[in-house]
Amino acid sequence: MTSPTADPAASARRRLTAALRESDGLGRLSTARLAALLSEGIHQAALGGIVLFSPESGTTPAAIVGGFAVMLLPYSIVGPFAAAALDRWDRRVVVAVAALVRTLAIVATIALIAAGAVHTGPGLAVLFALSLVAIGLGRLINTGMTAAMPKVVPDRILAATNSVLVTVGSVITAVGAVAAFAVLAVLGAGDSAVSWTLVPSVITALVGVWAVLALPRRHLGPDDDELLSGPDRAVARHAVRAFTGGLAEGVRAARSSALVWVSLTGVTLGRAAFGITTMLAILLLRDAESAGSGGPVIAGMGGFGLLSAAVAAGMGLAAVVTPWAIARSRRVLVVAAGAAVSAVAQSAVGPTLDPMTLVVGAVAIGLGAQIVKLVADNAMQTDVPDARRGGVFALQDALFNSAFVVGMVAVWPFVPTDGRSVALMLVPAALYAAAAVIAMVVATRSGAETERARPDRAAAH
């Protein structure tokens, strides 16, 4: 038994090492997950380069909203069908097929960009269509592997293991994006540079396919044998009902636990806030690049890469802080604290409208937001039954993507073309603060009822 003053990072590493020794499936699942996320980071950065920062593109608030909406919103519609697939069919097969199709979409994207066809109306439409496939399937892959985590990790270390892997995954995604941004900042966001930058995304995607196929059949769940053995037509009918009925099942699963819906509320408000900050930051960086005032590091694509790296650093800190915090406090209070950290950081650095100051503050913003996200993942994994877990994770993904765009759309009419608006930089701070207040109110009113299933805490005693 470790002392209360033991190094939390070392403790988390020891528990993760123990989990890897106990479960061969965790190593393969982690490999598949991290490879897919690295591929996703490279892919999204390359798309950002060709759409937002290439010399041929004109970056306006409308262009930013349109680009993110086309790339992120469709999965919010497909989410219910994906949830049905993850909860009714072998998750290993669903994830492997999705990864293979996603790889083909990226290969087609490389060919399209290399041919110089993306700067015409039809070519850009095809680029966005391929992006919809690749990004949507990437979300499905991540949802499936997150929902499968309890199948390969003992309950007593699920929180710590999930915290490390989710945060490492976020950092890996950011590393892929930052590396791609760095290459494009040096070479320029031309067609040839972007197409070559995408090649590693294909290689890492194939590594993920190999890793998930190395797992035994049905190793990732779901558990319900009756559903798995039911006729395919019944499965299909359920999927169609889930698709046409929206995210109602995920909502019902989330509402069954106060902690789940509170943490999902925090994630949703936080993503809306981050969408607003992202839009303003892109415009500020483009303006600094045009004026020649930022230099190659804190202007244009180089500045956006540095901003992404700062957010990733904050997420890395969250991997250490979150397991330590939820082992010592009620998880709903940890949600409140994480949202409050982001609110304070945004209030402090946003109104400066200085790209370098925003980069520094992004560390704290990323830290707070990731703490909320990690508590949400932990709550959904421990408080939601396995047969409904895919649905609630699909709900989170839908909220995660749509809230980001909704935040942009809400402020779009008021955004200046250079991004210089103190008032709009304070809107995200208000959203983070609202998430913190909601969590505190629920903590005060519901008491310990928000802490339902705590197998990691129980094991400690």
N, C-alpha and C positions, 0 to 999 in steps of 0.2 A: 504493500500500500504506500502510495507516494504522499509526501507531506504537502500541506496546503501551499507552501512556498516553492514547490518544485517547479522547474522551468516548464511552462505549458507547451512550448514548441517541442521540447525533447519528449515530453509525455505523449503528445500527439503522434510524433514520429514512431515512438515505441509501439503504440497501439496499432498504427498502420502497418508496421513491420510484422506484428503478431498476426494481424488479419491476413496479410499476404501469405504467411506461412500456413495458416489454417485453411485457406480457400484458394485453390488454384484458379478458380473461376474469377476471383477478384483481379488477379494479375492480367488475365486476358481481357476482361471487361474494361479495366482501366486503360490498357493499351489501345483497345478499339475506341474508347471514348476520347482519349487525349489526341490520338491520331486524327480522328474526325474533326475535333475542335481546332487543331492546328491548321488543317486543310481549310476549315471555315474562315479562320482569321485571315489567311493569305487571300482567299477568294474574295471576301468582302472588301479588303483593302484595295485589291486590284480593281474591283468594280468602282470603288470610290475614286480611284485615280482616274479612270477613264470617263466617269460621269461628272465628278465634282471639280477635279483639279487639272484636267487636261487643257492644253491651250485652246482647243476648239470649243470647249464648253463655256457657257456663260452661267456662273453660279448666282442664282437669285433665290430669295426665299421660296418662291413657287417651285423652282427646280429642285430644291432640297426636299420640300414636302413631297413632291411628286415622286422623286426617286426612292425615298424611304417608304412611301405608301405602297408603291408597286412591289417593292422587295419584301415588305414585312406583313402587310395586311392579309394577303390571301391565305396564309397558314391559319389565321384566326377563323376562317371559314372551313378549312379542311380539318381543323383540330378535332371536332367531334368524331369524324370518321376515323381519324388516326387513333383516338382514344379507344374506340370500339375494337380496332384491329389489335392494339396492344393488350387489351383486356380479354380478348377472345381467341387469339391465335398465338402460336409460339413466338414470343418476342424476339428470339434469336433469328428466326426466319424473316420476320418483318423488318428488323434492323438491317440484316444483310442485303435483302433485296433493295431496300431504300438506299443503302450506301452504294450499291452497284449502279443504280439508275442515276444517282447524284454524280458519280464519277463520270458517266457518259455525258451528262449535261455540262460538266466543266470542260471536258475535251472538246465538245461542240463550241463552247464559248471561246476557247483558245483559237480554234480554226476561224471563227467569225471575226475576232479582233485582228488576228494576223492578216486576214484578207482585207483589212481596212474598211469593213462594211458597216461599222457601228455609228458612223457619223451621218447616215441618211435616216429618214423617217422609218422605212421598213426594217433597216438593219438594227436601229435602236430598239424597235419593238421586239425583234427576235432576241436581242440581248437581254431585255427585261424578262421575256418569257423564259429563257434559259435560267435566268437568275431566280425567277419564281420557283422553278423546279428544284434548283440546287439548294437554295436557302430554306424552302419549305421542307424538303426532305432532311436537310441538316437539323432542323428543329425536331422533326419526328424521331430521328436517330437519337438525339440527346434526350428527348422525353422518354423513349423506350429504355435507354440505359440507366437513366436516373430512377425510373420506376422499378427497375430490376435490381437495384442496389441491395435491398434487404434479402434478396435470394442468395447473395454471395458474401454477405458481411454479417457476423454475429451481432445480435441486438445490443450487447453490452458496449460495443465500440462503434455502433452505427453512426452516432452523432459526430464523433471525432473523425472517422474515416470519410464520411460524406463531406464534412467541412473541408478537409484537406483536398479531396478529389474535386469537389465543385470549384473551390478557389484555384487550385492548380489548373483546372480546365479553363477557367476564365483568364488566368494569366497566360496559359499556352495560346489561347485564342488571340490575346493581345500581343503576345510575342510574334505570332505569325503575321498579324496586321502591321505591327511596328517594323518588322523586317521588310515586309513588302513596301511599306511607305518609305523606308529608308532607301531601298533600291530605286524606287521610282523618283524620289527626291533628287537622287544623283543622276539618274539616266533620263529623267523627264517622263511624263505620263503619255508618251507616244504609243502607238499601236504595237510596235515591235517589243518595246520594253514591258508593256503590260502583259502581252501574250507569254513572254518568257518567264515573267514573274509568277504566272499561274501554273507553270509546269510542276513545281514542288507540291502544289495543292493536289494534283492528281496522284502523285506518288504516295503522299501521306494518307489520302483517302483509300487507296488500295491496301495499305498496311492495316487500316481499320477494318476493312472487309475481311482480310485474312484472320485477324485476331478474333473477330466475333464468330466466324465460321469454325474456329478451333474449339469452341465451346460445345459441350454435348447438347443433344436435342432437348428442348424444354428446360434447359438449365436456368434460364432467366425468367421462367414463369410464363403465364399466370398459374395460380394454384388450382383454380376451380376445374376439376376433372369433368364435371357435367357440362360446363360450357365448352371446354376444349373438345370433348367427344361428341358434341351436338352436330346435327346435320349442317353442312355448309350453307344451305339456304336459310336456316334459322340464324346462323351467324351473320349472313349478309343482311337479313331483314333487320337484325339488331343494329348493324352498322348504319343502314339507311335511316332507321328511326333516330339514331343518335345524330346523324348528319342533319336531318330535317328538323329535329327538335332542338338544335343548337347545343349550347353547353349546359343544359339544364341538369344533366346527371352530375357533371363536375361541380356545379353550383351546390347541388344537394349534398354532395360529399364534403365540400368545403364548409357548409353551414353546420355540419354535424359536430364541428369542433370550433370553439371560439378562437383558439389560438391560430388555427389554419386560416380562417377568414380575416382575422386581424393582420396576420403577417402578409397575406395576399393583398390586402388593402394597402399595406405599406409598400410592397413591391410595385403595385400599380401606380400609386401616387409618385413613387420615386422614379419610375420609368418615364412618366409624363414630364416630371421635372428635368430629367436628364435629356429628354428630347428637345426641350426648349433651350437648355444650355448648349447642346450640340449644334443646333441651328445657328445660334448667335456666335458660337466659337468658330464655326466654318466661315461665316461671313467676316468676322474680325480678322481671321488668318488670311483670307483672300484679299482683304483690304490692305493689310500690312504688306503682303507680297506685292500688290500693285503699286503701293507707295514706296516700296523699297526700304521700309523702316524696320523690318523685323529680322532681316538677314535670312540665311538658309535654314536656320535651326528653329526659329519661333515664328515663321511665316509660312503660308501655303501648306503644301503636303508635309514638309518637314515638321512644321509646328503641330499639325494634327497627329503625326506619329508620336511626337513628344508628349502631347496631351494624352494619347492612348496609353503610352508607357506609364504615365503618372497614375492614371486610373487603375492600371494593372498592378502597380506597386501597392496602392491602397487595398486592392483585393487580396494581395498576398498577405498583408498585415491581418486582414480579417480571418484568414485561415488559422492564425495563431490566437487571435483575441476571442473568436466566437466559441470554440470548445471550452476555453477557460471560463468564459462568461456564463454559458448555459449550465455549467457544472456547479456554479456558485449562486445563481440567481434564477428567478422565474423567467421563462423564455419570453413571455409577453413584455417584461421589463427590458429585456435585451433588444427586442424590436424597437421599443421607445427610444432607447439609448442610441441605437444605430441611426435611426431617422433624425434624432437631435444632432448628432455629429455632422451629418450631411447639411442640415439646416444652418448650423453655425458657420460651417465652411463656406457655403454658398453666399451667405450674408456678408461674410468678410471679404471674399475675393471677387464676387461677381460684379459689384458696382464699380470696381476699378477699371473694367474694360481693357485691361492690360493682358495680352496673351501669356506673358511669362508668369504673371501672378496667378492667372487661371490654371496654368500647369502645376504650380505649387499647391494650390487649393484642391486640385483634382485628386491628389493623394487622399486627403481626408474625405472628400465626397465619395470616392470609390470605396474607401474603408467602411463608411456608414451604410451605404447602399448594399454592399456585399454582406454585411452582418445581417441585415433584414432578410436578404435572399437566402442565406444559409439557415436561418431559423425557420423560414417558410419551408425549405426543402426537408429539414429535419421533422417538422410538424407533420407534413404530408406523408412522410415515410413511416412515422411511428403512430400517428393518430387516425390514419385512413386504412381500411381493410385492403388487402392485396387486390381483390377483384374489382375495386373501384379506384385504385391508385392511378392507373393510366389516365382515367378521366380527369382527375383533379390536377395531375401534372400537365395534361393538355390544356386545361383551363388556365393554369399559370402561364404557359407559353403563349396562349392567345392574348391574355392580359398584358404580358410582357411586351409583345410586339405592338399590339394595337394602342396601348397607352403611350408608347414612345411617339407614334405618329399623331395621336389625338392631341398630345401636348403641343406639338408643332402647329397643327391646324388651328388650335385655339388662339395662338398668338400671331399667326401668320399675317392677318390684316394690319397689325401694328408694328411689324418688324421692318426697320430701315434697311436699305440694301447694303450698308456697311456694318450692320449688326451692332451699332453703338447705341444702346438703350439701357440706361441704369434701371429704369422701372421694370423692364422685362427681365433683367437679371435677378430681380428680387422675387419674381413670381415662383421660380423653383424653390427658393428658400421657404416661401409660404406653404408650398405643397409638402415639402419634407417635414415642416413643423406640424402641419395638419395630421400627418401620419403618426408623429410622436404623440400628439394629444389624444388621438383615437386610441392608441395602444394604452396610454396611461388611464384613460377613462374606463376601458374594459378591464384593466388590471385592478382598478379600485372597486368596480362594481361586482366582478365575478370572482375575485379572490383566487383561490387555488383551483377552481373548477376549470380554468383555462389550461391547466397542466394535467392532461389526462394520462397519456401513456408515456412513461419516462423509464424505459428499460435500461438506458445507460446510467441513469441516476440510481435506479434500484440495485443494479449490479454493484455499484460502488459501496452500497451499504451492506 
